[in-house]
């Protein structure tokens, strides 16, 4: 497929490239950040020119785009093009099976709002609405260079205790571990009811100020991001917020994973691969990172699980890797972690039903407050996180439950 177009590198940031997008699937059930704020298929794309010239494979990456296509538009486009399959639907839900293949999106820019839009990633600008003409699933897998393996730099202890906070970010996850002048973003995602539009405008629809405790918290000199897995609701704050992205020295993803989104020229040289390791500041304050070895491979399973220890008290941050999956992991250390005691947990997979199974017990000794189970969930109508069965299971395991899935701001919650 050859579609020659003129060079689009000089286009302004909010202008979309001519000729269409070559894209990779991110999520089949996302919620749009801009009007009409409906359920959509979210993809990451690059221009035809960057695809044909393989600029996305260069060390510095290329311009990438976020594309939110309304569900009806997406289904209509793939049905009309003849690659509709019943495999896309299961029990009324769309199934993510095509994230490894190139998807070509043929569109026209629309003068008025439609149910689909796109925008240049890692640039603080609004969307350009589009009319989707056709979507083609190509019989060609996306081949990306492996991420360079590395390990975060650690400055040894200065006799202080580490701190751990999680943030209400809607349908996403975000926590910050602070030790002296070092800070670690342990996931950096967000979602409905927190939207990119409100975040970048810094005001709600009614004109009231948007509260952003994360920006206040990130006040140290050395900032490193450790992202649990590839789903954008665990890292998209780095795309929304250029100031946070700029101060982040390195962005670590689990070794053996990669995505077209990570080929953005804004982050390509910062993105590294992280394997199991321990980042020890002193004997009572450290981050233990475990690369999963799942018995069943999928996007949620190919990740890292983090244990954050503050003054000897451990907190479990498993991303979307549920406790029962930890118990069946091929890494014996993760099996042990799944039944250990914790002073805090960030509940896996936003409190999905499976997170009610095999909940680890809470620690009570040495605590100045009751152990906390923090639910990082939003208002996605299909997901309906957190599930009540998960909330009840964490209460039964001895945790005080903190959940505010309708919180419209980014609000800090101290865990340890």
C-alpha positions in Angstrom: 0.0 0.0 0.0 1.7 3.2 -1.2 0.2 6.6 -0.4 2.6 9.3 -1.1 1.9 12.7 0.5 3.8 15.9 1.0 6.0 16.4 4.0 3.8 17.1 7.0 6.5 18.0 9.6 5.9 21.8 9.2 2.2 21.5 10.0 1.1 23.2 13.2 0.6 21.0 16.2 -3.2 20.9 16.0 -3.3 20.0 12.3 -3.6 16.4 11.3 -1.4 14.8 8.6 -2.7 14.3 5.1 -3.2 10.8 3.8 -4.5 9.1 6.9 -3.0 7.3 9.9 -1.2 4.1 10.4 -2.2 3.1 13.9 -2.0 0.6 16.7 -5.0 -0.3 19.0 -4.8 0.9 22.6 -8.3 0.3 24.0 -11.5 -1.0 22.6 -13.6 0.5 25.4 -12.3 3.9 26.3 -14.3 7.1 27.1 -13.5 10.2 25.2 -11.9 13.2 26.9 -13.6 15.6 24.6 -17.2 16.0 23.3 -19.3 14.0 22.7 -17.5 12.1 25.6 -18.9 8.8 24.5 -17.5 5.3 24.4 -14.8 5.0 21.8 -12.0 2.9 20.4 -8.6 4.6 21.2 -5.6 4.2 18.9 -2.1 5.6 18.6 -1.2 6.7 15.1 1.6 8.1 12.9 1.5 9.8 9.6 1.7 8.0 6.3 5.1 9.6 5.6 6.5 8.5 8.9 5.2 5.0 8.3 6.6 4.8 4.7 10.0 6.3 5.7 10.1 4.2 8.9 10.8 7.3 11.0 9.0 5.7 13.9 11.9 3.2 14.1 14.5 6.0 14.5 16.2 6.6 17.8 14.4 9.9 18.2 11.0 8.6 17.2 8.5 10.7 15.4 5.3 12.7 15.9 2.5 10.4 17.2 -1.2 11.0 17.5 -4.1 9.9 19.8 -7.2 8.9 17.8 -10.6 8.4 19.6 -13.1 6.9 17.2 -16.7 6.6 18.3 -17.8 3.0 18.7 -20.5 3.3 16.1 -18.1 4.9 13.6 -15.5 2.2 14.2 -17.9 -0.7 13.8 -19.5 0.8 10.7 -16.1 1.4 9.1 -14.8 -2.1 9.7 -18.1 -3.7 8.7 -18.2 -1.8 5.4 -14.6 -2.7 4.6 -15.2 -6.4 5.1 -13.1 -7.3 8.0 -15.8 -7.4 10.6 -15.7 -10.7 12.6 -17.8 -12.1 15.4 -14.4 -12.5 17.2 -14.6 -8.8 17.8 -17.6 -9.2 20.1 -18.0 -11.4 23.2 -20.9 -11.2 25.6 -21.7 -7.8 24.3 -18.2 -6.4 24.7 -15.6 -5.7 22.1 -12.5 -7.9 22.5 -9.0 -6.5 22.0 -7.3 -9.0 19.6 -5.7 -6.7 17.1 -3.3 -4.6 19.0 -0.3 -6.3 17.4 -1.3 -5.4 13.8 -1.2 -2.2 11.8 -4.5 -0.5 11.2 -4.9 2.1 8.5 -7.4 4.9 9.1 -8.7 6.9 6.2 -10.4 10.1 7.3 -11.4 13.6 6.3 -11.0 16.5 8.7 -14.5 17.7 9.7 -15.4 21.4 10.0 -17.8 20.7 12.8 -17.7 18.3 15.8 -18.3 14.6 15.1 -18.2 11.5 17.2 -14.5 11.0 16.4 -11.4 13.1 16.7 -7.6 13.0 16.8 -4.8 15.2 18.2 -1.0 15.3 18.2 0.3 13.5 21.3 2.4 15.2 24.0 1.4 18.7 22.8 -1.1 20.7 24.8 -3.7 21.4 22.2 -7.3 20.5 21.5 -8.7 17.9 19.1 -9.4 18.0 15.4 -12.7 16.3 14.6 -12.7 13.8 11.7 -15.1 11.9 9.5 -13.8 8.3 9.3 -14.1 7.0 5.7 -12.6 3.5 6.1 -10.6 1.4 8.5 -8.3 -1.4 7.2 -6.7 -4.1 9.3 -3.5 -4.9 7.6 -2.0 -8.4 7.5 1.2 -7.0 8.9 2.4 -7.1 12.5 3.8 -4.0 14.1 7.6 -4.5 14.6 9.2 -2.1 17.0 12.7 -2.0 18.3 13.1 -3.4 21.9 13.5 -0.9 24.6 17.0 -0.4 26.0 17.2 -2.2 29.4 18.3 0.0 32.3 17.7 0.5 36.0 16.9 3.7 37.9 19.7 5.5 39.6 19.4 5.4 43.4 21.0 7.8 45.9 21.7 6.0 49.2 20.0 6.9 52.4 20.0 10.0 54.4 18.2 8.8 57.5 14.7 9.9 56.5 11.6 7.8 56.0 10.1 7.4 52.6 6.5 8.6 51.8 3.9 7.0 49.6 0.8 8.7 48.2 -1.8 7.6 45.7 -4.1 10.0 43.8 -7.7 10.0 42.8 -7.3 10.2 39.0 -10.6 8.7 37.9 -10.3 5.6 35.6 -6.5 5.4 35.9 -3.7 4.9 38.4 -1.1 7.2 39.8 1.1 7.0 43.0 4.2 8.8 44.1 7.0 7.4 46.3 9.3 10.0 47.8 12.7 9.5 49.5 14.7 12.6 50.3 15.2 14.4 46.9 14.2 11.4 44.8 10.6 10.8 43.6 9.1 7.9 41.6 5.9 8.0 39.7 4.4 4.6 40.1 2.0 4.7 37.2 0.9 8.1 35.9 -2.5 7.6 34.4 -6.0 9.2 34.6 -9.5 8.9 33.1 -13.1 9.8 33.4 -14.3 11.8 35.3 -10.8 13.5 34.9 -10.4 14.4 31.3 -7.5 15.8 29.2 -9.6 18.9 28.3 -10.2 19.8 32.0 -6.7 18.9 33.0 -5.0 21.1 30.4 -7.5 24.0 30.8 -7.1 23.7 34.6 -10.8 24.5 35.1 -14.0 22.5 35.2 -16.9 23.0 32.8 -18.6 25.4 35.3 -15.5 27.6 35.5 -14.4 26.4 38.9 -10.7 25.7 39.6 -9.4 22.2 38.9 -7.5 20.9 41.9 -4.3 19.1 40.9 -2.4 17.8 44.0 0.0 15.8 41.8 1.7 18.9 40.4 2.1 20.1 44.0 3.5 16.8 45.2 6.1 16.5 42.4 8.5 19.0 43.9 11.8 17.1 44.1 14.8 17.3 41.8 15.0 13.7 40.6 11.8 12.2 39.1 11.6 8.7 37.5 8.5 7.0 36.2 7.9 3.3 36.6 4.8 2.2 34.6 3.1 -1.1 35.5 2.1 -2.0 31.9 1.2 -0.6 28.5 -2.4 0.5 29.0 -2.6 4.3 28.5 -4.8 4.8 31.6 -1.6 4.0 33.6 0.7 6.6 31.9 -1.3 9.2 29.9 -0.7 12.0 32.4 2.8 12.2 30.9 1.1 12.9 27.6 -1.3 15.4 29.1 1.3 17.4 31.1 4.4 18.6 29.3 5.9 20.0 32.6 5.7 16.6 34.3 7.0 14.9 31.2 9.9 17.3 30.9 11.1 16.8 34.5 10.9 13.0 34.3 14.5 11.7 33.6 13.5 8.2 32.6 10.2 6.4 31.9 10.4 2.7 32.6 8.1 0.1 31.1 8.3 -3.7 31.8 11.0 -5.4 29.9 9.8 -7.2 26.8 7.0 -4.8 26.1 6.7 -1.9 23.7 4.1 0.2 21.9 3.8 2.6 19.0 2.9 5.3 21.6 6.4 5.0 23.1 7.9 6.0 19.7 6.8 9.6 20.2 9.7 12.0 19.7 8.8 13.6 23.0 9.7 10.5 25.1 11.5 8.0 22.8 14.9 8.7 24.3 13.6 8.6 27.9 11.8 5.3 27.6 13.7 2.3 29.1 12.9 -1.3 29.8 12.9 -2.5 33.5 13.3 -6.0 34.8 13.0 -7.3 38.3 15.2 -5.3 40.7 15.4 -3.7 44.1 16.0 0.0 44.5 17.3 0.2 48.1 17.7 3.6 49.7 18.4 2.1 53.2 17.3 -1.1 54.9 13.9 0.3 55.8 13.1 2.2 52.6 13.1 0.6 49.2 11.2 -0.3 46.1 11.1 -3.9 45.1 10.1 -4.4 41.4 9.0 -7.8 40.1 8.6 -8.4 36.3 5.6 -10.8 36.0 5.8 -14.2 34.3 2.1 -14.8 33.7 0.6 -18.2 33.1 -1.6 -16.4 30.5 -0.1 -13.6 28.5 -2.1 -10.4 27.8 -1.5 -6.7 28.2 -2.5 -6.6 31.9 -0.3 -9.7 32.6 2.9 -8.4 30.9 3.8 -5.9 33.6 5.6 -5.2 36.8 4.4 -5.4 40.4 5.9 -3.0 42.9 6.3 -3.3 46.7 7.0 0.1 48.2 8.5 0.0 51.7 8.4 3.1 53.9 10.1 2.9 57.3 9.7 -0.8 57.2 6.1 -0.9 56.2 5.2 -2.5 52.9 2.6 -1.4 50.3 1.6 -3.5 47.3 1.1 -1.8 43.9 0.2 -4.5 41.4 -1.2 -2.3 38.5 -3.8 -4.4 36.8 -2.3 -7.7 37.9 -4.8 -9.3 40.2 -3.9 -11.2 43.3 -5.0 -14.6 41.9 -2.8 -14.0 38.9 0.1 -13.4 41.2 -0.6 -16.7 42.9 -0.3 -18.5 39.5 2.7 -16.6 38.3 5.7 -18.6 37.2 7.9 -16.4 39.4 7.9 -17.9 42.9 8.6 -14.5 44.5 5.3 -13.2 43.2 3.4 -16.2 44.5 4.8 -15.4 48.0 4.0 -11.7 47.6 0.3 -12.5 46.9 -0.2 -13.9 50.5 2.1 -11.5 52.4 0.8 -8.9 54.8 0.6 -5.2 53.8 0.1 -1.9 55.4 -1.5 -0.6 52.2 -2.5 -1.8 48.8 -3.5 0.0 45.6 -6.2 -2.4 44.6 -5.4 -4.2 41.3 -7.4 -3.5 38.1 -9.3 -0.6 39.6 -11.4 -2.9 41.8 -12.6 -5.3 39.1 -14.5 -8.3 40.2 -11.4 -10.6 40.1 -9.7 -8.3 42.6 -12.0 -9.7 45.3 -10.3 -13.0 45.1 -7.3 -14.0 47.3 -7.0 -10.5 48.9 -3.8 -10.5 51.0 -4.1 -9.8 54.8 -3.5 -6.4 56.4 -0.7 -5.5 58.8 -1.7 -4.0 62.1 1.6 -4.0 64.1 3.8 -0.9 64.0 1.0 1.1 62.4 0.0 4.6 63.4 -3.2 4.3 61.4 -5.3 1.5 60.1 -4.0 -0.2 56.9 -5.5 1.2 53.7 -6.9 -0.3 50.5 -7.0 2.4 47.9 -9.3 2.0 45.0 -8.3 4.0 41.9 -11.4 3.9 39.8 -13.6 6.2 37.7 -17.0 6.4 36.1 -16.7 4.2 33.1 -20.2 2.9 32.7 -19.2 -0.6 31.3 -16.5 -1.3 33.7 -18.5 -0.2 36.8 -15.3 0.0 39.0 -14.9 -0.6 41.8 -17.1 -3.7 42.2 -18.8 -4.0 45.6 -17.6 -7.5 46.0 -14.0 -6.2 45.8 -14.7 -3.4 48.3 -16.2 -6.0 50.8 -13.3 -8.4 50.3 -10.8 -5.8 51.3 -12.8 -4.8 54.3 -12.9 -8.5 55.3 -9.1 -8.6 55.0 -8.7 -5.8 57.6 -8.2 -2.8 55.4 -9.9 0.6 55.7 -11.3 1.2 52.2 -10.8 4.5 50.4 -12.8 4.9 47.2 -14.1 8.1 45.5 -14.6 7.1 41.9 -16.6 10.3 41.2 -13.9 12.6 42.4 -13.6 15.4 39.7 -10.1 16.5 40.7 -6.7 14.9 41.3 -6.6 14.6 45.0 -3.8 13.1 47.1 -4.3 10.3 49.6 -1.3 9.5 51.8 -0.9 5.8 52.2 2.4 5.5 54.2 
